[in-house]
Amino acid sequence: MNGRVLVIGGGVMGAATAYFLAAGHGLHATVFERDPTYRRASSALSASSIRQQFSSAINIRLSQASLEFYRRIGDALAVDGERPDIGLTERGYLFLATRAGLDVLCANHAVQVACSVPARLLDAAALRARLPWLATDDVAAGSLGEGGEGWFDGYAVLMAFRRKAIALGATFENQDVCRIDHGGGRFRSLHVRDGRRFDGDALVVAGGAWSAPLAAQLGFNLPVAARKRDVFMFTSPAGLPACPLVIDPSGVWFRPEGRGFIAGAPPRGADLDDAPLDAVDHGLFDDVIWPTLARRVPAFEALRATGAWAGYYEYNTFDQNGIVGALPGCANAFIACGFSGHGIQQAPAVGRALAERVALGRYDSLDLAPLSPQRIVERRPLLERNVI
């Protein structure tokens, strides 16, 4: 296509799509972002990690393609000689399993091996030999990523995509979209809060946790909502050589961050939609996370909590996987949201593939058909066992 593409949402998905539309297809998108400070944006508040240890091939392929991009992001997104540095650190993920979870861990590992994921299954003795600071009395095995997994600066990624997209001709409008017009199975135009109307030949909805009301205007019931997740920072005199991102069987996770560590866990009780980000559940750290950390890493008996923040998962209540592709009933309207905590790690691959779908009418780099919103209409969930 040679027309005008409008993108709602200037977070990492919207910015990445705008970049790939310009870099790969010469299309200069107009991106609408209501909060250019990104104060509540999932992209800016993410723990920003990347892994290949999923249980579905499509999620593995997305992370592999995104990792390839992140490794060369300095070259790809340089502007006027300034190369972005996202601090990519490849230390791996370690998924721990008790006897009760061993079969699932092994089944996941078989999928990963088939997709060439560099992960190794280790029994308790092998884990102790590799990571002597780790308590493994209740552990049957662990799956350790030995390459292609780690963490990075998510806000730096967002800013790099945005800056490069603008340098290539994209326009970012500080506007809240209040109405979308469509008819005859096609998107027509959108209206913003200051009264202006923008006509377009294609629309991309990448509004993150707030995408559902936008999709509803196009006649689609999108099962995506904001779900708050708390992240806690702490320091410890413990020395943890070669520490990966560790996922305890309880769901508690931790990883190094700077001179300290960060940690999190599934929320306690009801997880209210769109809960205020300043309502951090500090008791979650005191009652759940710290005791679990101390059991798993005895040296963490001595630690000091130093801070916390919260961000939103754009949570897909249907099957907790990304929703990408043309919206049913509206041929020139597309969506990219619902990644339920792994959007920042998959943004480069999704942005590139979605740009292809918009510009060419097909996927070239990676077929994202398994993530199509049509699966929601047909009640065909994409099952992923490694949701954290």
N, C-alpha and C positions, 0 to 999 in steps of 0.2 A: 504494500500500500504506500501511497505518497501523501496521505492526508495528515490531519492534525490529531495527535494523541494527547488526551487529558489524563492525568494521574492524580487520584485523590489519596493523599498521604505521602509525606516527605521523609518518612523513616527509612530504614535501610532497604526495605523491599521496594518502595517507591523510587528512592534515589538510585538503587542499583538498576532497576528497570529503565529509568530515564537515561542512565549512562549507556547501557547496552543498546537501547534504541538509537542513540546518537552515534556511538562508536561503531556499531555493526551494521546499521541500516540507514544512517543519515537522517533520522527522524528526530526533530527537536520537540520534546514533550514539554507541556506546561504542567507543572506539579503544584498542587494545592496543599499547603501545610498550615493548619490553624495556629500552631505553636512553634515558631522558629527557634525558641529556646530549648525545645525538646525536654522540657522539665519533667513530663510524665511519660515520655516515649520509652517503649520497651527496648528499643535499640540502644538508648543511652544508659539504661539502668540494668542491663543484662549482666550476668556473671561472665558472659562472653567466652564460652569454651567450644571446642570442636572435637567430635569423635566419629569414628567409623563403626564402633561396636553397637550397631542396631540389629534388629532381628528381621528387617525387611530389606530386600535388595534395593528398592527405590531410595530409601533413606541413606543407605550406604553409598550409593552412586552419587547422590546429591552432595554428601559431605566430601567424598573423594574429589569431585569436580571443584567444589568450593575451596578445598585445601590447596589444590593446584593453583588457583587464582590468588589465594592469600599469600602463598610463598613468593609470588612475583608482583604483589600489589604495588610495591614501590615503583616499579617500571610502568605498570599498566595505568596507574592513576596519578602519575607525576604531572604537575602543572607548573609551567615556567621554571623548570629545573628543580622544583621542590618535590622530593619524593616522600610520600607518607610512610611513617613507621608505625606499625600496629603492635609491635612487641610480641610477635608470634613466638610462643614457647612450646615446643613439642616434647612433653614429658609423659604423655600417655594417660589413659584411663585404666583404673583397676576396679572391676566389678567383682565383689566378694559374694559367695553363696554358702549357705549352710547346707546340710544334707537334704533338707526339704526343697531347696531351690536348685539343686545340682542338675536335675534333668533339663530344666529350662536353660540354665547356663550352657550346657552342652549342646542343646538344640540351636541356641543362638550362635554358638561358636561354629557349628557346621555351616550355617548360612554365611557367616563372615568368611570362612575359609573359601567357600565357593566364589566369593566376591573379592578374593585376594587381599583381605584385611590382614595386616601384620599384627595379629594378636595371638597370644599363647596361653593355653590352659595350664595352670600350675596347681599342684596339690599344696597342702598346708606346709609340708616340709620345704618344698621349693620356694614358696612365698617367704618363709622365714629366712632362707638362705639369701634371697634377693633383697628383702626389706626387713632386716633384723629388728627394727623398731616396731613392727606390726605384730599385734597379738592375734593368733590364729587358732586358739583352742577350740572354738566353735565353728571354724571354717572348714568346709569340705574341699573347696577349690576357689580359684580366682582366675579371671580372664584379664590379662595384662596387655594393653596396647604397646607395642614396641616400636611404633613409628606412626606418624600421620595423625596424632591426636595431641591436644593440649589446650592452650588458652591464649587470649589476645585482648587488645584494647578495642572494645566494641564501638565506643564513641568515636575513636579515631577512624574506624572503618566507615561509619556513617558520614562523618565530615569529608572523608576522602572521596566517597562516591558522589556526594552532593557537589563538592567543589569541581570535580572533573566533569560531571554532567553539565554544570553551568558553563565551564570553559568550552565545552563542545556545542553549546547553543541552547541547552535546556533553560527554561524559565521557572523560577520558584516564586509562587504567589503566596503571600501571607494572608490567607483567606480561609474562612470556614464555609464549606459547601452546604447549602441549605435546601436545595431542590435539584433533582435530576429528572430531565424530560426524556421520555422514550415512547415509541409507538411503532406498530407494524413489525414488532420483533427486533427493533434496533434502537440503540441509544442515539439521542439527538443533541442534547445540550445540557449544561448544568448552570445553576445560578448560585452566586456567592453572597455572603452576608451584606456586602456594600451595594448590592443591587445589580451588579453586572451579570451579563449572560455570556457564557463561552460555548460556542458550537464546536463539535468535534466529530471526527470520523471513527474514533475508537476511544473507549474509556477503560482505564485500569483502576480498580478499587483495591488500594493497599493501605487501608485505614487501621490496620492492626486490630487491637482489641475493640475498636469502635466501628468496625466494618459492617456489622449486622444491620443497623438502621439504614445505611447506604444501599446495601443489597436489597433490603425490603422495598425501597423505592423502585427497584427494577423487577420486583415481583418474585424475589427469591428469599426463602426463609433460611438464613445462614446461622448455623449453630455455633456461633463464636461469641465469647464474652470475656470481659476483663477478670482475671483471677490474680490476686496479689500473692507474691512470693517474697519472703524475707531473706535477706543475706546478712550474715554476721561476720565481723572482722575480729580477729584476736591475735595476740602474740604469745609466744611460749619460748622458754629457753631450750626446748627440745631441738636437737639436730636431726633432721629427717633426710638423709642423703637420698637422692634420686626419687623424691616423693612425687608420684603421679597425682591425678585427681582420683580420689578414692570414694567409691560408693559402697557404703556398708549395707548388709542385708536388710537393715531396718529402714533404709531410705535416706539416712543421714549421709551427707557428702562433705568432703573438705578438700582443699588444695592450697598450695603455696600462693601467696600474693605479696610481692615486694619482700619486705623483711618479716612478714607475718603470714597469716593464713586467712582464708575465708571459708565459711561453712553454711550449709542450709539443710532443710528437711521439709517433707510434705507438711502443709499447714495442719494445725490441730482443729478438730471439729468442723463445723460448716464453713466452707470457703465462700464468703459472700462475693457476689459479682461487684466489680468496681469499688471495692473497699478502699478507703483513703490510704494513700501511700505513707502518710505519717503515722498510721496506726500499726507500727511494728509490734509484733508479739514477742516482747523480750523474754517472756516466760518460756517460750519455745526453746530458746537457747539454754536457759537455766535448768529447765525440767527434762528436756529431751536430748538436745544436741550435746551439751557438755558431758553428761554422764556417758553417752554413747562414745564420744571421742576418747574419754578417759579409759573406757574398756578396750577400745580398739588400739589406741596408742597410749600405753601406760604413762609415757612422759608428758602427756597432755593433762595429767592431774594438776600440773602447775601451768596455768594459762591465765591470761587477762583479756577479757572482752574490751575492745577498744572502739567499737562503733557498729552501726547497722544501717542498712537502707532497704527499701522495698521497690520492686518493679512489677509490672503486669505481664503475666503470660497472656497472649491472645489465644485463649483456651478453646479448642475445638471440642465441644461436649459430645460430638457424635463418635469420633474415634481417635482424637488427640493427634492427628496428623495434618500436615499442610493441605490447604485447599487452593488449587491453582488451575486456571483454565477459563474457558468461555462460560459465562453464566447461562444456564438453561433458559431458553425463551428469549435471549437477547444476544444475537450473534456477534455484535461488535463491542460487547462489554465483557471484561475479563476481571478476574479476581486473583489475589495472592495474599492469603492470611491464614490464621488458625494453626500456626506451627507449634503451639503449645510448649514453648520453651526452647525449641531448636531452630528458630528462624534466623538468628544472627549468623549461625554457622552455615546455613544453607543459602543465604542471600545471593552470593555470586552466581551459583548454578541456577537458582530459580529466576533471577533477574535476566540472565542471558537467554534461558529457554523461553521465558514469557515474552521477551522482546522478539524472539523469532516467531512465536505464535501470533503475535499481533501484526508484525510486519510482513510475514511470509505466509501465514495461514497454516503453519506446520511447525513441529519441533525438529531441529537439526542436531543440536549438540547433545540433548538428553531428552528422551520421551517421558513427559510428565503426565501421560494419560492416567496412571494409577492414582494421581492426586486430583483428578477432575471432580468438580462439584456434582457431576452427574451421579457419582456414587452415592451421594446423600439422597438424591431423589429416588434412586433404586434401592436404597437401604442395603448397600454393600460396603460395610466398614473395612477399612484397610487396617489390618491387625498389626500392632507393633508392641512386642512384649517389653522392650527396653525403654519405657517412658519414665523419666526421672524429673 
